[in-house]
Protein backbone atom coordinates (compact mmCIF):
# COMPACT_ATOMS: atom_id res chain seq x y z
CA UNK A 1 0.00 0.00 0.00
CA UNK A 2 1.58 3.29 -1.02
CA UNK A 3 0.56 6.87 -1.71
CA UNK A 4 0.93 10.47 -0.58
CA UNK A 5 -2.32 10.79 1.40
CA UNK A 6 -3.14 10.45 5.09
CA UNK A 7 -4.49 7.07 6.23
CA UNK A 8 -2.85 5.31 3.29
CA UNK A 9 -3.12 1.93 5.04
CA UNK A 10 -5.07 -1.35 5.23
CA UNK A 11 -7.67 0.10 7.62
CA UNK A 12 -7.92 3.89 7.63
CA UNK A 13 -9.73 3.99 10.98
CA UNK A 14 -10.98 1.35 13.41
CA UNK A 15 -14.06 2.70 15.18
CA UNK A 16 -14.77 2.58 18.90
CA UNK A 17 -17.21 -0.28 18.42
CA UNK A 18 -14.89 -2.13 16.07
CA UNK A 19 -11.89 -4.34 16.50
CA UNK A 20 -9.29 -6.49 14.79
CA UNK A 21 -8.33 -9.83 16.30
CA UNK A 22 -5.89 -12.54 15.19
CA UNK A 23 -4.61 -10.80 12.06
CA UNK A 24 -1.06 -11.43 10.89
CA UNK A 25 0.52 -9.17 8.26
CA UNK A 26 3.75 -10.45 6.72
CA UNK A 27 6.38 -8.50 4.79
CA UNK A 28 4.25 -5.40 4.32
CA UNK A 29 5.36 -2.31 2.44
CA UNK A 30 3.27 0.67 3.51
CA UNK A 31 3.92 4.35 2.80
CA UNK A 32 1.83 7.48 3.08
CA UNK A 33 1.60 10.88 4.74
CA UNK A 34 0.18 11.17 8.28
CA UNK A 35 -1.49 8.43 10.38
CA UNK A 36 0.31 5.49 8.82
CA UNK A 37 0.71 1.97 10.21
CA UNK A 38 0.87 -1.56 8.84
CA UNK A 39 -2.59 -2.30 10.26
CA UNK A 40 -4.43 1.01 10.67
CA UNK A 41 -3.96 4.75 10.53
CA UNK A 42 -6.04 5.45 13.64
CA UNK A 43 -7.71 3.06 16.07
CA UNK A 44 -10.41 3.80 18.63
CA UNK A 45 -11.29 0.13 18.99
CA UNK A 46 -9.73 -3.11 20.17
CA UNK A 47 -6.66 -4.64 18.52
CA UNK A 48 -5.66 -8.01 19.94
CA UNK A 49 -3.28 -10.78 18.90
CA UNK A 50 -2.22 -8.92 15.75
CA UNK A 51 1.25 -8.67 14.24
CA UNK A 52 3.12 -7.12 11.33
CA UNK A 53 6.51 -7.48 9.68
CA UNK A 54 7.99 -5.42 6.86
CA UNK A 55 8.46 -1.69 6.33
CA UNK A 56 6.34 1.38 7.14
CA UNK A 57 7.10 4.94 6.02
CA UNK A 58 5.19 8.16 6.65
CA UNK A 59 5.24 11.64 8.15
CA UNK A 60 3.68 12.40 11.54
CA UNK A 61 1.83 9.74 13.55
CA UNK A 62 3.60 6.77 12.02
CA UNK A 63 3.90 3.38 13.72
CA UNK A 64 4.82 -0.19 12.94
CA UNK A 65 1.28 -1.39 13.65
CA UNK A 66 -0.86 1.74 14.25
CA UNK A 67 -0.31 5.36 13.37
CA UNK A 68 -2.49 6.71 16.19
CA UNK A 69 -4.19 4.87 19.04
CA UNK A 70 -7.15 5.83 21.21
CA UNK A 71 -8.24 2.25 21.86
CA UNK A 72 -6.89 -0.92 23.45
CA UNK A 73 -3.94 -2.80 21.95
CA UNK A 74 -3.05 -6.11 23.57
CA UNK A 75 -0.90 -9.17 22.89
CA UNK A 76 0.30 -7.71 19.61
CA UNK A 77 3.66 -6.93 18.05
CA UNK A 78 5.41 -5.33 15.11
CA UNK A 79 8.78 -6.12 13.58
CA UNK A 80 8.75 -3.38 10.97
CA UNK A 81 11.41 -0.92 9.89
CA UNK A 82 9.68 2.40 10.56
CA UNK A 83 10.88 5.54 8.77
CA UNK A 84 9.35 9.00 9.16
CA UNK A 85 10.15 12.59 8.27
CA UNK A 86 7.85 13.88 11.01
CA UNK A 87 6.87 13.68 14.68
CA UNK A 88 5.31 10.92 16.82
CA UNK A 89 6.99 7.85 15.43
CA UNK A 90 7.01 4.44 17.13
CA UNK A 91 7.90 0.83 16.53
CA UNK A 92 4.35 -0.20 17.46
CA UNK A 93 2.30 3.03 17.73
CA UNK A 94 3.19 6.53 16.60
CA UNK A 95 0.88 8.57 18.87
CA UNK A 96 -0.78 6.89 21.87
CA UNK A 97 -3.56 9.13 23.25
CA UNK A 98 -4.96 9.44 26.76
CA UNK A 99 -7.91 7.11 26.23
CA UNK A 100 -5.65 4.35 24.97
CA UNK A 101 -4.14 1.25 26.55
CA UNK A 102 -1.19 -0.78 25.32
CA UNK A 103 -0.54 -4.04 27.17
CA UNK A 104 1.53 -7.16 26.57
CA UNK A 105 2.94 -5.87 23.30
CA UNK A 106 6.39 -5.50 21.78
CA UNK A 107 8.20 -3.94 18.84
CA UNK A 108 11.41 -5.20 17.28
CA UNK A 109 12.13 -3.00 14.26
CA UNK A 110 14.46 -0.04 13.74
CA UNK A 111 12.66 3.29 14.16
CA UNK A 112 13.84 6.52 12.55
CA UNK A 113 12.15 9.92 12.73
CA UNK A 114 12.55 13.61 13.48
CA UNK A 115 11.05 14.17 16.95
CA UNK A 116 9.15 12.09 19.52
CA UNK A 117 10.66 8.84 18.30
CA UNK A 118 10.34 5.69 20.41
CA UNK A 119 11.12 2.01 20.06
CA UNK A 120 7.53 1.17 21.07
CA UNK A 121 5.61 4.49 21.17
CA UNK A 122 6.53 7.91 19.81
CA UNK A 123 4.27 10.16 21.88
CA UNK A 124 2.65 8.60 24.95
CA UNK A 125 -0.39 10.06 26.72
CA UNK A 126 -2.14 6.79 27.53
CA UNK A 127 -1.33 3.75 29.65
CA UNK A 128 1.51 1.53 28.45
CA UNK A 129 2.20 -1.60 30.47
CA UNK A 130 3.89 -5.00 30.37
CA UNK A 131 5.48 -4.24 27.01
CA UNK A 132 8.95 -3.88 25.51
CA UNK A 133 11.02 -2.75 22.53
CA UNK A 134 14.27 -4.14 21.14
CA UNK A 135 14.88 -2.07 18.00
CA UNK A 136 17.39 0.68 17.34
CA UNK A 137 15.97 4.21 17.65
CA UNK A 138 17.24 7.24 15.72
CA UNK A 139 15.83 10.75 16.19
CA UNK A 140 17.30 13.59 14.16
CA UNK A 141 16.04 16.46 16.34
CA UNK A 142 14.65 15.80 19.83
CA UNK A 143 12.86 13.35 22.16
CA UNK A 144 14.26 9.95 21.21
CA UNK A 145 13.76 7.03 23.60
CA UNK A 146 14.33 3.30 23.54
CA UNK A 147 10.73 2.68 24.60
CA UNK A 148 8.91 6.04 24.47
CA UNK A 149 10.02 9.18 22.68
CA UNK A 150 8.05 11.62 24.83
CA UNK A 151 5.78 10.77 27.75
CA UNK A 152 3.28 13.61 27.85
CA UNK A 153 0.54 12.66 30.30
CA UNK A 154 0.71 8.88 30.21
CA UNK A 155 1.92 6.11 32.47
CA UNK A 156 4.51 3.46 31.70
CA UNK A 157 4.61 0.37 33.92
CA UNK A 158 6.51 -2.93 33.82
CA UNK A 159 8.25 -2.18 30.53
CA UNK A 160 11.77 -2.30 29.15
CA UNK A 161 13.90 -1.41 26.13
CA UNK A 162 17.13 -2.99 24.89
CA UNK A 163 17.88 -1.14 21.64
CA UNK A 164 20.47 1.57 21.16
CA UNK A 165 19.24 5.17 20.96
CA UNK A 166 20.79 8.12 19.15
CA UNK A 167 19.54 11.67 18.78
CA UNK A 168 20.27 15.32 19.30
CA UNK A 169 18.37 16.78 22.28
CA UNK A 170 16.46 14.87 24.99
CA UNK A 171 17.68 11.34 24.38
CA UNK A 172 17.15 8.42 26.76
CA UNK A 173 17.49 4.66 26.92
CA UNK A 174 13.90 4.35 28.10
CA UNK A 175 12.27 7.75 27.40
CA UNK A 176 13.53 10.84 25.62
CA UNK A 177 11.47 13.03 27.95
CA UNK A 178 9.09 12.36 30.83
CA UNK A 179 6.89 15.26 31.86
CA UNK A 180 6.91 16.28 35.50
CA UNK A 181 4.58 14.18 37.62
CA UNK A 182 4.11 11.47 35.01
CA UNK A 183 4.66 7.88 36.09
CA UNK A 184 7.33 5.51 34.81
CA UNK A 185 7.43 2.58 37.20
CA UNK A 186 9.29 -0.74 37.33
CA UNK A 187 10.98 -0.16 33.97
CA UNK A 188 14.54 -0.41 32.68
CA UNK A 189 16.72 -0.03 29.60
CA UNK A 190 20.01 -1.65 28.56
CA UNK A 191 20.86 -0.07 25.18
CA UNK A 192 23.63 2.39 24.42
CA UNK A 193 22.57 6.05 24.34
CA UNK A 194 24.20 8.75 22.21
CA UNK A 195 22.99 12.37 22.28
CA UNK A 196 24.24 15.95 22.25
CA UNK A 197 22.15 17.46 25.07
CA UNK A 198 20.09 16.05 27.98
ChimeraX attribute file (.defattr): number of C-alpha atoms within 10 A of each C-alpha:
attribute: neighborCount
match mode: 1-to-1
recipient: residues
	/A:1	12
	/A:2	14
	/A:3	13
	/A:4	12
	/A:5	14
	/A:6	18
	/A:7	23
	/A:8	23
	/A:9	26
	/A:10	14
	/A:11	17
	/A:12	19
	/A:13	21
	/A:14	21
	/A:15	14
	/A:16	13
	/A:17	9
	/A:18	13
	/A:19	16
	/A:20	17
	/A:21	14
	/A:22	11
	/A:23	14
	/A:24	14
	/A:25	14
	/A:26	15
	/A:27	12
	/A:28	15
	/A:29	16
	/A:30	22
	/A:31	27
	/A:32	24
	/A:33	21
	/A:34	25
	/A:35	30
	/A:36	37
	/A:37	38
	/A:38	34
	/A:39	29
	/A:40	27
	/A:41	29
	/A:42	28
	/A:43	27
	/A:44	21
	/A:45	20
	/A:46	21
	/A:47	27
	/A:48	20
	/A:49	16
	/A:50	20
	/A:51	26
	/A:52	23
	/A:53	22
	/A:54	18
	/A:55	22
	/A:56	28
	/A:57	28
	/A:58	31
	/A:59	23
	/A:60	27
	/A:61	31
	/A:62	43
	/A:63	41
	/A:64	39
	/A:65	33
	/A:66	32
	/A:67	37
	/A:68	33
	/A:69	33
	/A:70	23
	/A:71	26
	/A:72	20
	/A:73	29
	/A:74	21
	/A:75	18
	/A:76	24
	/A:77	27
	/A:78	32
	/A:79	24
	/A:80	30
	/A:81	22
	/A:82	31
	/A:83	24
	/A:84	29
	/A:85	18
	/A:86	20
	/A:87	26
	/A:88	33
	/A:89	43
	/A:90	44
	/A:91	41
	/A:92	40
	/A:93	35
	/A:94	39
	/A:95	32
	/A:96	32
	/A:97	20
	/A:98	17
	/A:99	14
	/A:100	23
	/A:101	21
	/A:102	27
	/A:103	20
	/A:104	18
	/A:105	24
	/A:106	28
	/A:107	33
	/A:108	24
	/A:109	26
	/A:110	24
	/A:111	33
	/A:112	27
	/A:113	30
	/A:114	23
	/A:115	29
	/A:116	34
	/A:117	42
	/A:118	43
	/A:119	42
	/A:120	38
	/A:121	37
	/A:122	38
	/A:123	30
	/A:124	31
	/A:125	22
	/A:126	24
	/A:127	20
	/A:128	26
	/A:129	22
	/A:130	18
	/A:131	24
	/A:132	29
	/A:133	32
	/A:134	24
	/A:135	27
	/A:136	24
	/A:137	34
	/A:138	28
	/A:139	30
	/A:140	19
	/A:141	17
	/A:142	27
	/A:143	32
	/A:144	40
	/A:145	37
	/A:146	40
	/A:147	39
	/A:148	37
	/A:149	37
	/A:150	31
	/A:151	28
	/A:152	19
	/A:153	18
	/A:154	24
	/A:155	20
	/A:156	25
	/A:157	16
	/A:158	16
	/A:159	23
	/A:160	25
	/A:161	30
	/A:162	21
	/A:163	24
	/A:164	23
	/A:165	30
	/A:166	25
	/A:167	27
	/A:168	19
	/A:169	20
	/A:170	24
	/A:171	31
	/A:172	29
	/A:173	28
	/A:174	32
	/A:175	30
	/A:176	28
	/A:177	22
	/A:178	22
	/A:179	11
	/A:180	9
	/A:181	10
	/A:182	14
	/A:183	15
	/A:184	19
	/A:185	12
	/A:186	12
	/A:187	17
	/A:188	18
	/A:189	22
	/A:190	14
	/A:191	19
	/A:192	14
	/A:193	19
	/A:194	16
	/A:195	17
	/A:196	11
	/A:197	10
	/A:198	12
